[in-house]
Amino acid sequence: MSKKLIVPREQFPDPNIYNPKYPIRFRLISEDRNNLSAWSPIYNVDPEIFFERGTREIPGSIKMEKVGSSLVNIVWDSVTIYRNSDSLALNIGELLHYDLWIRWAGSGGSTPSEWIYKERIASTSLNIVVPPTYPYTNPSTGIITDITPKYLYAEVYRPGRPISRYEKTATFPQDASTLDLVNDIFIFPEGHGSSTGTPGLYTSATPIGGLTNGVTYYTRTIDYYKIAMYPTKNDALLDTNRINLTGTPTGFGSFTGYPFRMYDLVITTL
């Protein structure tokens, strides 16, 4: 007789950024706690979950506001988690934690600092203290100088292991197994991992009709396996101006981006 093993989502660790599947093993123990029982083999479980900034119906947003002379308040909408089930997207809750990265820059966005990991937080807002100066390393000379900050860039990520501004390149054959030209959809049999509004740099020696090699497009999640592409982030969030895929695709293509990134913004009034 088969049994179903149910593990609450809260008991899963943050996903490994290099492998979207969860390793699971189990051990059956009798009432007398027989010490001779053995652990099962390790199974890789595909969670079939995907993430939406805000909700699928109402896209989320992020805001940054200067408070007083030395604080910037960053606020963003929660991220909703969905799960594929019988071709339906089931809402299974909200993300519990977020990773925040920032960087400073001088006038006009020049002389940027390195990206700085702030912290993992269990809320959707954080105050950032504006320093009087930040260290800038000239990439040509290695000389470090102190710069007065004029810009603040912020990026909000869903958490992963290890903590990283995780960049990923997804390469795929451009054929009937990965492209639905009728509905203008890309299909990734192993799951795409992207979120709605995520940018991806498209490259291909034989570009699909409707796309151009070396151009950044924005994704909209259809489900765990499918995404559509749009010319702007706003189009992806609102599902307008979906890229019309045409022709007889051949060869390989790839998208390069930051799939764990949920929100990004810049404030220029420091």
N, C-alpha and C positions, 0 to 999 in steps of 0.2 A: 504494500500500500504506500503510495507516494504521499509525502508531506511537504508543505510549503514553509520555507524558512523566511521570516520577515524581520528585517533589521531596520529600526527607525533611522530616518535620514540624519538626525542629530548625532548618531553614533558613528557616522562615517567621518573620516578625516578630510581635511581639505584635499582636493584632487591633486595628484602629481602632475605638474605642468607638462611633463614629457609623455605621459600615458593617461588618457582620460578615463581608463577603466579602473575599477576598484578591485584589489586583490582580497579575496575572502577565503577563509577555511573555517571548519567547524569541528567540534568534538562532541559526541554523544556520551553522556554520563548516566549510568543507571542510578536508581534510588539509593543503592548502597555505596555509590561513588566508587565504582570499580576502577582501580588505578591502572588496569590493563587496557582500558579503551584507548584508541589511537586518534590522532588528528587526521582529518580528511586531507586530500590533496588541495593545493591552492588553486582557486578558480578566479578567473578574471571576469568581473561582472560589469556589463555595459549599463550605465545608469539611465540612459535615454532621457536625460534632463537637459533643459536649455534655459537661458536667462534673458529677461527683458528689463531694460531700464524703465521704471514705472510699471506699466502693464501692457499687454498686447493691444488693449483698446485705447489707452491714454499714455503716450510716450512720456517718460520721465525727463526732468530737466535738472540742471545744476546752476547755482547762482553764487557769485562772489561779490562781497561788499566790504569796502574799507570802513572800519569802526574806530573812531578816534584817530590818533596819530600813529599808532603802531600795531594795529591788529587788522587782519583780514578774516572775515567770517565766510566760510565755505559751507554751503548747504546743498544737498542733493536729494532727489526722491529715492525711495527704496527700490530695490531690485527684486522682481518677482521670479520665482522658480516654477517652471512648468515641466511636466513629464508626458512623454508620448504614451498613449494608451488607446488601442483600437482606433487609430487614425485621429484621435482627439487630443487636444492639449489640455491637460488637467493642471489646475493651479494647486501646487502643493505647499505654498508658503512663501516667505520672504527670506532674502539673504540675511544672515545673522551678523556677519562681520564684513568689513571693507578695508582694503589696503590703500593708503594715500601716499602719493608721490608728488613732490614739488620741485621746481627749479626757479632760480632768480635770473633776471637779465637787466641790463642797463637800458639806456635810452634807445627807443626803437626796437627793442628786443635784442640788442647787440650784446656781446661779451657774456653769453649765458654761463651759468654755473653747471656743474654736473647735476644729474637728477638725484634728489635726496629722498630716501625713504623715511616718512615721518613715523607712522605707526599703524597697527591694526586696531580698528576701533569698532565697538558694538553700537554705533549710532550713525546718523546720516548728516552730521555736521561737525565742524571743528574750527577753532580759532587758531590762526597762524600769526605768530609774532613777526613783524617786519624788522629785520636787523638794520642797524645804521649802515653797515657795509657787508659784503660777502666776498669770499676769495674767488678770483677768476684766474685760471691757468691758461696762458697763451699756448695754443697747441703747436705753434711753430718754434717758440723759444723755450717753453717750459717755465717762463717767468710768471710768478704769482703776484697779482696786484689786488688791492681792495677797491671794490666798485660799489657805488651807491645804487641800491635796487630801485628800478622803475617799473618793472614787469614782474608778475608772479604767475607762473603756469602751474596748474594743478591737474592731476589725473587720479581718478578713482577706479580701483580694480576689484574684481571679486577675488577672494583669497585663494592662493595655491601654495604648493610646496615644491621647491624652495621659494622664498619670497623673491620675486623678480619682476621687472618690467618685461614680461614674457613675450618675446617675438616668435612667430611661427610662420613657416612657409608650407602651404598645402599644395602639393603637386598632384595633378590628375590628368588622365587621358581625356582628350576632347572628343568623345564619341557618345553613342546612344546610352551607354551605361551611366554617364555622369551629366548629361544635358537633356532637359525637357524643353525642346524648342517651341512647343505649343503653348506652354505656360511660362516660358522664359525663366526656368528654374535650374539651378545647379544641384546635383545629387551627390552626396558623399557617403558611400556605403558604411564607412567607419565612424560617421558623425563629423560635423564640421567644426563644432566648438565655438563658433562666432556668435556674437550678440547683435541685435538690431542696432544700426548706427555705427558699427565697427568699420573702419576703413581698411581696404586691402589693395596693395599694389599688384596689378595684373601684369604678368609677363608671359609672352608666348611668341615663338618664331612663326607660328601659323595662327594669328589671332582669330577668335570666333567673330563672326559677323555681328556688329553692334558694339564690340569692344575694341580698344586700341592698346597695343603693346606699350607698357611703361606708364600707364595712366592709373591713378588711384580711384577706386569705386567704393561704394558703401553698401553694406549688406543689410538685408532684412531677413530675420529668421522665420521660416515657414514651419519647420518642425526640427527635430533633432538631426535629421539627415539632409534637409533641403534649405537652400537660401536663394534669394533673388538679389540682383545688383541694381544700384541706382547711382545717378551722377553726383548727388549731394547727400550729406547727412540728413538734412531736413526731408528730402524726398524719401529716404529710407524709413525715417520715423513715421511719416504720414502715408506711406505706400502710394506715392505719386511718381509718375515718369519712370516706371520700371524699364530697365534696359531691354530692348527687343532683340533677342538672340536669333540670328539668321544663318543661312548658308549650310554647308556640309562640313562640320568641324573635323579637323584632323590634328595629329600631333599631340603635344602635351601643353598644358598651361599651368600657371601657379598663381596663388594669392599670398602675399606676405603682409602681415599686420600684427596687431596686438590683441588677440582674441579675448583676453581676460579683462581688457579695459572697458569700463562701463560708461564713464563720463570724463570729459576733459574740457578745460576752459582756461582763459587767461584774463587777468585784470591788469590794466595799464595806467591806473591812477594812484600809484603808490607815492 
